[in-house]
Amino acid sequence: MEKEQGKRGLVMVYTGEGKGKTTAAVGQAVRALGHGWRVYMIHFMKGRDYGEHLAARRLPGLTMVKAGRDSFVNRDNPDPVDIQLAREGFRQAREAVFSGEYDLVVLDEINVAVDFRLIPLEDLLELVEQKPKELDLILTGRYAHPEIIKRADMVSEILNIKHHYDSGVESRRGIEH
């Protein structure tokens, strides 16, 4: 593994209304894998086998987990099963963060899960503050809380300038999932 020992791990955030937050995180994970890092990626609020899940089966060093159903979550009145799945996923993510087994942990759509009150903001802030010094952590999803942005080392906002959905093009395998 080529990770430099003793270096301070970063907290990186991909947020915003545009398409590409998960894709950016997956790209960062692939880059890390190329250097022999061990990567754990958990997808909150996603239950289907997206392309990255299918690819993960072929990529040594990458552990990918789903913590959600293949259905939309009601922001104002989330189903108890969505809360349960998100909190169980967060428990698994905490275990991964503190296990010493991974160099990079990606919490995909965690910002949305916090905004929808599936996971308490305080729990995520505590995880960010207490993570091992050398661990790199990526948080994705719209609605990144200002306190998360404040604590992050890097924040990229993905803007929606134009999207093919707007012209009636539907979701496709290999592009959206």
C-alpha positions, 0 to 999 in steps of 0.5 A: 500500500502506498498510503503515507503513514502518519499523514492527516486524513481529510474530510471531503464533501461533495454536495450541491444540486447537480449530477455527479456527487456519487460519481466523484466519490467513486472516482476518488475511491478508484484512485485510492484503490489504484494505490493499494488503499482499502476502501469502504463505501456505504450508500444511504437511501439506495437499495438497488444494484447501481453500476458501482455495486456491480463493479465493486464485485470485480474490484479487490480492496473495495467493500460496498454496502447498501443502507436503504430501500429501492424507493423514495424516502418521504422527507417530511414523514420518513417510513420507520423502516427507512430510519431503521436502515439508515441508522443500521447503516450508520452503525456499520459505517462507524464500525468501518471508520474505527476498525483500522481495516480501511484507508478511505471511507465513503458515506454516500448520500449521508448529507441527505440522510441527515437532512431527512432526519434519518440520522442525527446531525450530532452523530455525524459531527461526532464521527467526523470529529472522532475519526482516526487521524489518518483516515480519509472520509468522504461525505456526499449528497445534497444539503450538506449542513453548514456545520459539516462544511465548516469541519471539512477540509475540502468541499465541492459543490456540484451545480446543475447547469443543464440536465438531460431529464429536463428534455425528457430523457429518462434514467439509464443504466450506466448513466444514473444507475 
